[in-house]
Amino acid sequence: MFKSGFVSIVGKPNVGKSTLMNRLVGESLSIVTAKAQTTRHRIMGILTGTDYQIVYSDTPGLLEPIYPLQEAMMNFVTVSLEDADLVLFVVEWGEKFDPQLHGRVLKTRAPIVVIVNKSDLGTPQGEKEKQAYWSKSVSAQSVICVSAKTGQNVNRLLPEIIGALPEHPAYYPPDELTDRSERFFASEIIREKVFLNYSQEIPYSTEVGIESFKDEPSLLRISAVLYTERDSQKGILIGKAGSSLKKVGTQARIDLEAFFRKKVFLEMRVKVAADWRKQKLKLKQFGYLE
């Protein structure tokens, strides 16, 4: 009997959804930073065993959208919940039930497992209290306390997930890890470095486009454009004599070489795309809208 299905990982920004998916899949497919709203797309990670295939979806953090980019991000969440055979509803240790935001999750017809993340911050008695609280707040098949960062209790999730999957042939070939292209991961690795190196509005105003991706026998040549909304932001991204952009490029190249397992030549430049987060044509260009 082979089981296969879609498992959506949802929750508020910065609760550890991306860290959890990377831990479950065993690969760093989703970028992770300490800043909220790092994840903008729905990213699938595929785990195939001898008698199962789990298609995880890492999703943007739940929020009330203010501008079109955030609306597109929440649409990724909605579609993920509609597709789901199981929902992993991730909350962090000190979080309380939020009827407005969490209500979006509870509308799903799929069974829900509540994952209380960052349990390394608590105690065994605290775990019992969290399990009781979320069992009362959400109609879930189980509540499990884990630490995605340390791996604590994460091994308890696999039997729970497989048990909830329907009998179905594999959706993807057994050697596939994701539905995303190499270009996509190149852009995400670069964008992660922007989040790590800049503060305030710069990371949220920046999008990365891959202009050229040439895979040669001994070298991967990548040409990327960092789009930002204003000329003042462009200057900050570049830095004095190009120092800031050079730092981002160096960090990104190291991670790109580790990810693609070959030497990388990375070329980057910065362009202004005024108010791109509010323009549907730009959002379509960047892959947020069909």
Secondary structure, DSSP 8 states (H G I E B T S, - for coil): --EEEEEEEE-STTSSHHHHHHHHHTS--S---SSTT---S-EEEEEE-SSEEEEEEE--------SHHHHHHHHHHHHHHHH-SEEEEEEETT----HHHHHHHHT-SS-EEEEEE-GGGS-HHHHHHHHHHHHHHS--SEEEE--TTT-TTGGGHHHHHHHHS-B---SS-TT---SS-HHHHHHHHHHHHHHHH--TTHHHH-EEEEEEEEE-SS-EEEEEEEEESSHHHHHHHH-GGGHHHHHHHHHHHHHHHHHHTS-EEEEEEEEE-TTGGG-HHHHHHTTS--
